[in-house]
Amino acid sequence: MINEISKEEFFISIKAYGHGPLQLSTDKEFKMFPALEKIFGKKRAIKGNSKILQILASEEFSGLNYLNVLPLIYDEENKRCDIMVFDLEKARREAEIIKLESETKGRIYPVFRFYNAKGEYICEVRYGGKDANALQRGFWTHTKHGEKYFDSLTGGWIDYSDNEILVKLFRYALVSSQQGHQEAITTLEKDIEKLKSEKN
């Protein structure tokens, strides 16, 4: 991607996920979970935004400063989709509690979950040890439970129940090359200008 103002280039990871758990960082070096274990000791919770900000500012969590996931979220049940970006700064500002919680529903590892002052879910850090796979580690959130911590690039959900062309466009965009993206953008820009002229 290129910032149109600063012209700075940066990389993004485009992913398609169902409306639910969303991995934001794989934490490849397995730093986050052990850091929290060390801080927690035998405690089951840490409270206070200032304490949490110190944790998130630590070297073990420095990878969060470079989150580059651009997720296309599908809600198959309701036939809608949304391009949602996690608002890490808002999450940092509002995190008031971290709880160490045991896992159920087929997962055997505990998880550290972050909540706001109202007890609403924000995000979580999963186990990630040597015997854990990629889906059992890293920094995660949940598009349903933490929806207020996302910004929508599409202005909200887009209904695709009767729009197979839109679904096909998204599907191709996720796997095509940068050149293909540029050609598609050029075509779409021409179409937008045409629609504008027709309205005037």
C-alpha positions as CSV (number, residue, x, y, z in Angstrom):
1,M,0.0,0.0,0.0
2,I,1.1,3.6,-0.5
3,N,0.0,6.5,1.7
4,E,-1.4,9.0,-0.7
5,I,-0.3,11.9,1.6
6,S,3.2,10.9,2.7
7,K,3.8,8.5,-0.2
8,E,5.2,6.1,2.3
9,E,5.0,2.4,1.2
10,F,3.9,-0.3,3.7
11,F,2.8,-3.9,3.5
12,I,-0.6,-5.3,4.5
13,S,-1.8,-8.9,5.0
14,I,-5.2,-9.4,3.4
15,K,-7.2,-12.1,5.0
16,A,-10.7,-13.5,4.8
17,Y,-12.3,-14.6,8.0
18,G,-15.7,-15.6,9.2
19,H,-17.5,-13.4,11.6
20,G,-15.8,-14.5,14.8
21,P,-12.3,-15.1,16.0
22,L,-9.6,-13.1,14.2
23,Q,-5.9,-13.5,14.5
24,L,-4.0,-10.2,14.4
25,S,-0.5,-11.4,15.2
26,T,1.0,-14.9,15.2
27,D,3.6,-13.9,17.9
28,K,6.1,-16.2,16.1
29,E,8.8,-15.8,18.7
30,F,6.3,-16.7,21.5
31,K,6.9,-13.7,23.7
32,M,3.5,-12.4,24.7
33,F,2.0,-15.3,26.6
34,P,5.2,-16.0,28.7
35,A,5.5,-12.3,29.5
36,L,1.9,-12.2,30.9
37,E,2.5,-15.5,32.8
38,K,5.5,-13.9,34.5
39,I,3.6,-10.7,35.4
40,F,0.6,-12.6,36.7
41,G,2.4,-15.1,38.8
42,K,-0.5,-16.8,40.8
43,K,-2.9,-14.0,40.2
44,R,-6.0,-14.5,38.0
45,A,-6.5,-10.9,37.0
46,I,-4.7,-7.5,36.6
47,K,-6.7,-4.3,36.8
48,G,-6.0,-0.7,35.9
49,N,-5.3,0.9,32.5
50,S,-1.9,2.3,33.6
51,K,-0.6,-1.2,34.4
52,I,-2.0,-2.6,31.1
53,L,-0.4,0.2,29.1
54,Q,3.0,-0.7,30.7
55,I,2.5,-4.3,29.6
56,L,1.5,-3.3,26.1
57,A,4.5,-0.9,25.8
58,S,7.0,-3.7,26.8
59,E,9.4,-5.2,24.3
60,E,7.4,-8.5,24.3
61,F,4.4,-6.7,22.9
62,S,6.3,-4.4,20.5
63,G,5.1,-6.4,17.5
64,L,1.7,-5.0,18.0
65,N,3.0,-1.6,16.7
66,Y,3.2,-3.1,13.3
67,L,-0.1,-4.8,12.9
68,N,-0.9,-5.0,9.2
69,V,-3.9,-7.2,8.9
70,L,-6.7,-6.0,6.6
71,P,-9.5,-8.6,7.1
72,L,-12.5,-9.1,4.9
73,I,-15.1,-10.5,7.3
74,Y,-17.8,-12.8,6.0
75,D,-21.1,-13.4,7.8
76,E,-22.4,-16.3,5.9
77,E,-25.5,-16.7,8.0
78,N,-26.8,-13.2,7.1
79,K,-25.1,-13.1,3.6
80,R,-23.1,-9.9,4.3
81,C,-19.5,-8.8,4.5
82,D,-17.4,-6.0,5.9
83,I,-13.7,-4.9,5.7
84,M,-12.9,-4.2,9.4
85,V,-9.7,-2.8,10.9
86,F,-9.0,-3.4,14.6
87,D,-8.5,-0.1,16.5
88,L,-5.5,-0.9,18.6
89,E,-5.2,2.6,20.0
90,K,-8.8,2.5,21.3
91,A,-8.2,-1.0,22.8
92,R,-5.1,0.4,24.6
93,R,-7.0,3.4,25.9
94,E,-10.0,1.4,27.2
95,A,-8.4,-1.9,28.5
96,E,-9.0,-2.0,32.2
97,I,-8.8,-5.7,33.1
98,I,-6.7,-8.7,31.9
99,K,-8.0,-12.1,33.1
100,L,-6.4,-15.5,32.9
101,E,-9.1,-17.8,31.8
102,S,-9.3,-21.6,31.2
103,E,-10.4,-22.7,27.8
104,T,-13.2,-25.1,26.9
105,K,-14.8,-26.0,23.6
106,G,-12.1,-28.3,22.4
107,R,-9.1,-26.0,23.3
108,I,-6.8,-27.2,26.0
109,Y,-4.7,-24.1,26.7
110,P,-5.6,-21.1,28.9
111,V,-5.9,-17.6,27.5
112,F,-5.3,-14.0,28.7
113,R,-8.4,-11.9,27.8
114,F,-8.6,-8.1,27.9
115,Y,-11.8,-6.3,28.9
116,N,-12.9,-2.7,29.3
117,A,-14.3,-1.1,32.4
118,K,-17.8,-2.4,31.6
119,G,-16.5,-6.0,31.4
120,E,-16.8,-6.0,27.6
121,Y,-14.4,-8.2,25.6
122,I,-11.6,-6.4,23.6
123,C,-8.9,-9.0,22.6
124,E,-6.8,-11.9,23.9
125,V,-3.4,-13.5,23.9
126,R,-3.3,-17.2,23.3
127,Y,-0.8,-19.8,24.5
128,G,1.6,-20.5,21.6
129,G,4.1,-22.9,23.0
130,K,6.0,-25.5,21.1
131,D,3.1,-27.9,21.1
132,A,0.6,-25.3,19.9
133,N,-0.3,-24.7,16.3
134,A,-0.8,-21.3,14.6
135,L,-4.4,-21.1,15.7
136,Q,-3.5,-21.7,19.3
137,R,-1.1,-18.8,19.7
138,G,-0.7,-15.1,19.2
139,F,-2.8,-11.9,19.6
140,W,-6.5,-12.4,18.7
141,T,-9.7,-10.6,18.8
142,H,-13.3,-11.5,18.0
143,T,-15.4,-9.5,15.4
144,K,-18.7,-10.3,17.2
145,H,-17.7,-9.8,20.8
146,G,-15.3,-6.9,20.1
147,E,-17.1,-5.2,17.3
148,K,-16.9,-1.7,18.9
149,Y,-13.1,-2.0,18.6
150,F,-13.2,-2.1,14.8
151,D,-13.4,0.6,12.1
152,S,-15.3,-0.4,9.0
153,L,-13.7,0.6,5.7
154,T,-16.9,-0.2,3.8
155,G,-19.1,2.0,6.0
156,G,-20.7,-1.1,7.6
157,W,-22.0,-4.4,6.4
158,I,-22.5,-5.0,2.7
159,D,-25.3,-7.3,1.8
160,Y,-24.3,-9.8,-0.8
161,S,-27.3,-12.1,-0.7
162,D,-28.3,-11.1,-4.3
163,N,-24.9,-9.9,-5.4
164,E,-22.8,-12.8,-6.7
165,I,-20.7,-10.3,-8.7
166,L,-19.6,-8.5,-5.6
167,V,-18.6,-11.8,-3.9
168,K,-16.7,-12.8,-7.0
169,L,-14.9,-9.4,-7.0
170,F,-13.7,-9.8,-3.4
171,R,-12.7,-13.4,-4.0
172,Y,-10.5,-12.4,-7.0
173,A,-9.1,-9.4,-5.2
174,L,-7.8,-11.6,-2.4
175,V,-5.7,-13.8,-4.7
176,S,-4.7,-11.5,-7.6
177,S,-1.5,-9.6,-8.1
178,Q,-0.7,-6.0,-7.4
179,Q,-0.9,-5.3,-11.1
180,G,-4.3,-6.9,-11.3
181,H,-5.4,-4.7,-8.3
182,Q,-4.2,-1.5,-10.1
183,E,-6.0,-2.4,-13.3
184,A,-9.2,-3.1,-11.4
185,I,-8.9,0.2,-9.5
186,T,-8.5,2.1,-12.8
187,T,-11.6,0.4,-14.2
188,L,-13.6,1.2,-11.0
189,E,-12.4,4.8,-10.9
190,K,-13.7,5.3,-14.5
191,D,-17.0,3.7,-13.5
192,I,-17.3,6.0,-10.5
193,E,-16.7,9.1,-12.6
194,K,-19.3,7.9,-15.0
195,L,-21.8,7.5,-12.2
196,K,-21.0,11.0,-10.9
197,S,-21.5,12.6,-14.4
198,E,-24.9,10.8,-14.8
199,K,-26.1,12.3,-11.5
200,N,-25.1,15.9,-12.6
